[in-house]
Amino acid sequence: MLPQLPDGFTALVTGASGGIGSALIDALLESDRPGRVFAVSRHARQHDDERLSPLSADITTDAGLATLAAHLDDAPLHLVINSIGMLHDEAQGIAPEKKLDDLDATAMTRLFHVNAVTPALLLKALQGHLKGHHPVVVASLSARVGSIGDNRLGGWYGYRASKAAHNMLMKTAAVELRRLNPQAMVISLHPGTTDTDLSRPFQARVPEDKLFSPAFVAGRLLDALSKCTPEESGNFRDWNDMPIAW
């Protein structure tokens, strides 16, 4: 696992109580290589492994990002995985749009904030722990539908656009972080259709062999990240380590 990182590396996972985030925490703690794992979520992710440092914080807010920054010590971070994302929220009236008539400014603004702005502000909050000369892998979960070149079906305006914006922000951050740390790698990752609350209302048409368990996805994402090099920083790849068109 992640041979480019040192033994006893420090990891941080956001969205740690969600389907993929929780599975990533489990996969990391199954290995003896991490020395400390920060699990950040609105509801603290508990585990009996003493290497786990759970933190309850909503990083989509300024207060949550401040809580996170205050919780970290001065040690460098080696692995950061952002698994926060939004596709729908019934309480807020957010659902994938099927046509232009469905567009709503408030819903789109919320999608952009969660899917694009928050991952960028997370890197802003963590940059002091990322710069230097130590190896760093930063991964933020994106979505294939955020690919402009691969958009042949249309629809899902807000989610598509917010993930495309996410990819540009991560690509731009990758350029800056390479100047702050030559060993930094920033990757946008598509996890595939995973059996989580995010995809559950839209699974009916997904072939059985294309609906993945969170544990499977976590393992494949970590495998893909294990192959990353600084020269590949800024790339957009899928769970099978295949490139995705911008």
C-alpha angles and dihedrals in degrees: 000000000000097000091183089068124076124252110271092028121175118239134189124196124186122203085034095162094052126092100267095029093053091048090050090053090051092048093049093049092049086067124072092216102084115079096191134009122196111205111198122189142129088258112041114251109228126205134162093233109107090215090070119096108190119200127187107214137132101224092189084079131065089236091054093050090049090051090051093049091049092049096057122083123219095272118117121256118231102181128032121176120181111199098167117122142143130214102155140003118183093194091056094040093246119149135145109279118236096191143009091265088066095061115121123182096214093050093046092049091053092049091051091048095052100035102037114011097045096054089050093049089048090060089047090054093046101040093103088061094045103048121084130063103298122109113266130184116192118184126178121187114243131164136244089235086066088070110106092196093051096048106117101137103051123203127091089082100172097042093045093048095045092051091047088052089048090055093051092049092050091046090051092047089051090059093051096042091054087061092048094044122011090203095055119118123191118189133178108214131199107207097195123238103321127191097249137120090268094063101026098098090052103044099097094092096038112108112242092243091053096054107087132199117240090243092054092048093048091053094048093047092052089047090053092048090049088066096050122117130187089253089064095052113134095032127139111222140163134236089271091055092251121140119250123210116250 
